[in-house]
Amino acid sequence: MTGTGGPVATFSVWDYVVFAGTILGAAGIGLFQAIRSRKETSSEEFLLGGRQMTAVPVAMSLTASFMSGITVIGTPAEAYRFGAAFWLFGFSYAIMSAITAEIFVPLFYRLGITSAYEYLEMRFSRPIRIIGTSMYIVQTALYTGLVIYAPALALNQITGLDLWGVLVATGAVCILYCTLGGLKAVIWTDVLQMVIMLAGFVAVIARGAVVQGGLGKIWKDADQGGRLEVFDFDPDPLKRHTFWTIIIGGSVMWVSIYSINQSQVQRYVSCKTLGHAKMSLYVNMVGLWATLSLAMLSGLTMYSIYKDCDPLENGDISTPDQLLPYLVMDILAAYPGIPGLFVAAAYSGTLSTVSSSINALVAVTMQDFILPVCKNLTEKQVTWMNMGLSVLFGALCIGMAGIASLMGSVLQAALSIFGMISGPLLGLYLLGMLFRTSNSTGGLVGMIIGLVLTLWVGIGAQLYPSIQKANLLPVSIEGCNNTMSHNYTTTAPAVTLTPQPDARPALADTWYSLSYLYFSLLGTLATVVSGLLVSVITGGCKQKKLNSDLFVRNSDMIWYKCCSKSKGTDIREKNASDFHMGADNSTLTDFDVMSKDVEKATKL
């Protein structure tokens, strides 16, 4: 009987057929784009889709890129164990979309950049650009390893397939269509994968509603179980999820993910007009809302079914991230092909994120490391290097999945990685875009201070995680018919495998217990404040006049345009013909910058 514990069914033949068909469909889109664009082999075509993409497919790709297998597996488990407070991220998505669309997109689009880190050299210096790119590569490799590991774990739980075999297969499929099709293949594959992800959630919710007697029953059970207590206004920064940690810390974290992350920047600068670029972010916001809502409803459905027999406490599964795969096989195994659709949904989220990461890693490596040194490469050589780097980074991400298997709860670990590294980077960009007094010395020192602080608290939190304020809600095994050997340690959060209290340092319950959502805010504020102070001390106020294209303008904002009586602004929407990679890029050659070295790099 559903919801009473014990082993569940495994994959049927039809499940394998649906799953394999989905993956082959994704690879087929990549091959189709490769064949379709075989005569357009330029690096710009490979990395930016010729800057001719439109808003809707780019928006779906933006959503799919970070609504990964981690979202499919981790978010429902979050709702089941901690309640619906995660729903507040809907506000964070709105704040993030507005800030990114109105501040960052016009600036990056105006500069016609390929790598987001080109800006750091234009505004500060080449060493800062190299450091920023290196930080991005480390962050993305770690995150992508985690993304590959999460659905592989689900497949291992449901089908019994070899875990490492699935990891390698994931990387191989992504390498195939990234290498052959470039950004166009990645974006159009993301569109398919986004649809599959949403369909997987709908299947779980619909079947759960039938089993439980309607959505009203699911909602009532969630309310009685304390899962609908969303608004916790406690200002304590040590509590994992409150209204303030999610709205303030979560918004800054998602701004750092969407505004300066190469995987996202590369998408919206591939749009054919600035209007399409901005619109893609607002459509993406709606996609994020839909995905978040379906994931949370899936978690509440899971609680309604397992409220009297928690699979984790009953010993049916070993980690919280296996909750949703277990539910799928429990309630959907009677419908051949549907469990395959769910696994395809988790797998599709992974493929979209991994392919985005590979394509972005290739872009920053070529633009920030190889092309500035090897200036005489032909287009054909550059294209072959792009393909070779796609294979290299795909293999690297597979290797990183081994590290990810040691990081506990996948959802929190993934967001922690972004907070620790993206926070200081966001602070560096804001320092350059908003403050004319900041100089390269202040930027470098500020970024180092911000990074040291976030790594200190982030690594400390992994080694000595908080066990006091996790808000873990109660579960029961009173309704279990098949009670297996109990493993009560699994009822605590996955991150509570800690040393004994006498081994914990003094900072473990204060500094290291800071909510992971504040990591990004901490890094951003530390970088901006210390960067400004150092800049003032080292002569930032005496700099020569800098080009206004490097700063945020009033005319970039949509509300300025609405309020302004002037008929035109100085922003023009660039056609693809306005952008050229290499020394002929007219959008990058007129900058009046501080030094000859920076001027030379800008022309490049």
GINORCOR-V612575 format. One record per backbone hydrogen bond with DSSP energy under -0.5 kcal/mol. CO is the residue of the C=O (numbers start at 1). NH is the residue of the N-H. Records with the same first field share a line. If there is no record, write none. Layout:
CO: NH + NH
//
This chain:
1: 4
4: 481 + 482
12: 16
13: 17
14: 18
15: 19
16: 20
17: 21
18: 22
19: 23
20: 24
21: 25
22: 26
23: 27
24: 28
25: 29
26: 30
27: 31
28: 32
29: 33
30: 34
31: 35
32: 36
33: 37
35: 38
37: 40
39: 41
42: 46
43: 47
44: 48 + 50
45: 49
46: 183
48: 51
49: 52
53: 272
54: 58
55: 59
56: 60
57: 61
58: 62
59: 63
60: 64
61: 65
62: 66
63: 66 + 67
66: 68
68: 71 + 72
69: 73
70: 74 + 75
71: 75 + 76
73: 77
74: 78
75: 79
76: 80
77: 81
78: 82 + 83
79: 83
81: 473
83: 86
84: 87
85: 88
86: 89
87: 90
88: 91 + 92
89: 93
90: 94
91: 95
92: 96
93: 97
94: 98
95: 99
96: 100
97: 101
98: 102
99: 103 + 104
100: 105
103: 107
104: 108
105: 109
106: 110
107: 111
108: 112 + 113
115: 118
116: 119
117: 121
118: 121 + 122
119: 123
120: 124 + 125
125: 129
126: 130
127: 131
128: 132
129: 133
130: 134
131: 135
132: 136
133: 137
134: 138
135: 139
136: 140
137: 141
138: 142
139: 143
140: 144
141: 145
142: 146
143: 147
144: 148
145: 149
146: 150
147: 151
148: 152
149: 153
150: 154
151: 155
152: 156
153: 157
154: 158
155: 159 + 160 + 161
156: 160
162: 166
163: 167
164: 168
165: 169
166: 170
167: 171
168: 172
169: 173
170: 174
171: 175
172: 176
173: 177
174: 178
175: 179
176: 180
177: 181
178: 182
181: 185
182: 186
183: 187
184: 188
185: 189
186: 190
187: 191
188: 192
189: 193
190: 194
191: 195
192: 196
193: 197
194: 198
195: 199
196: 200
197: 201
198: 202
199: 203
200: 204
201: 205
202: 206
203: 207
204: 208
205: 209
206: 210
207: 211
208: 212
209: 213 + 214
214: 218
215: 219
216: 220
217: 221
218: 222
219: 223
220: 224
221: 225
222: 227 + 228
223: 226
226: 229
227: 84
228: 230
230: 232
231: 233
232: 243
236: 239
237: 515
242: 246
243: 247
244: 248 + 249
245: 250
246: 251
248: 252
249: 253
250: 254
251: 255
252: 256
253: 257
254: 258
255: 259
256: 260
261: 264 + 265
262: 266
264: 267 + 268
265: 269
267: 270
268: 271
270: 53
273: 277
274: 278
275: 279
276: 280
277: 281
278: 281 + 282
279: 283
280: 284
281: 285
282: 286
283: 287
284: 288
285: 289
286: 290
287: 291
288: 292
289: 293
290: 294
291: 295
292: 296
293: 297
294: 298
295: 299
296: 300
297: 301
298: 302
299: 303
300: 304
301: 305
302: 306
303: 307
306: 309
308: 479
310: 314
311: 316 + 317
312: 315
313: 487
314: 484
319: 322
320: 323
322: 326
323: 327
324: 328
325: 329
326: 330
327: 331
328: 332
329: 9
332: 335
334: 336
335: 338 + 339
337: 341
338: 342
339: 343
340: 344
341: 345
342: 346
343: 347
344: 348
345: 349
346: 350
347: 351
348: 352
349: 353
350: 354
351: 355
352: 356
353: 357
354: 358
355: 359
356: 360
357: 361
358: 362
359: 363
360: 364
361: 365
362: 366
363: 367
364: 368
365: 369 + 370
366: 371
370: 373 + 374
373: 375
374: 377
378: 382
379: 383
380: 384
381: 385
382: 386
383: 387
384: 388
385: 389
386: 390
387: 391
388: 392
389: 393
390: 394
391: 395
392: 396
393: 397
394: 398
395: 399
396: 400
397: 401
398: 401 + 402
399: 402 + 403
400: 404
401: 405
403: 406
404: 407
409: 413
410: 414
411: 415
412: 416
413: 417
414: 418
415: 419
416: 420
417: 421
418: 422 + 423
419: 423
421: 425
422: 426
423: 427
424: 428
425: 429
426: 430
427: 431
428: 432
429: 433
430: 434
431: 435
433: 552
434: 436
435: 438
439: 443
440: 444
441: 445
442: 446
443: 447
444: 448
445: 449
446: 450
447: 451
448: 452
449: 453
450: 454
451: 455
452: 456
453: 457
454: 458
455: 459
456: 460
457: 461
458: 462
459: 463
460: 464
469: 240
476: 310
477: 480
481: 483
482: 484
487: 490
488: 491
489: 492
493: 496
494: 497
496: 498
500: 503 + 504
501: 504
505: 508
506: 509
507: 510 + 512
511: 514
515: 518
516: 519
517: 521
518: 522
519: 523
520: 524
521: 525
522: 526
523: 527
524: 528
525: 529
526: 530
527: 531
528: 532
529: 533
530: 534
531: 535
532: 536
533: 537
534: 538
535: 540
536: 539
539: 542
540: 543
547: 550
548: 551
553: 556
554: 557
557: 561
558: 562
559: 563
560: 564
570: 572
572: 574
575: 578
576: 579
582: 585
584: 586
585: 588
586: 589
591: 593
592: 547
595: 599
596: 600
597: 601
598: 602
599: 603
600: 604
//
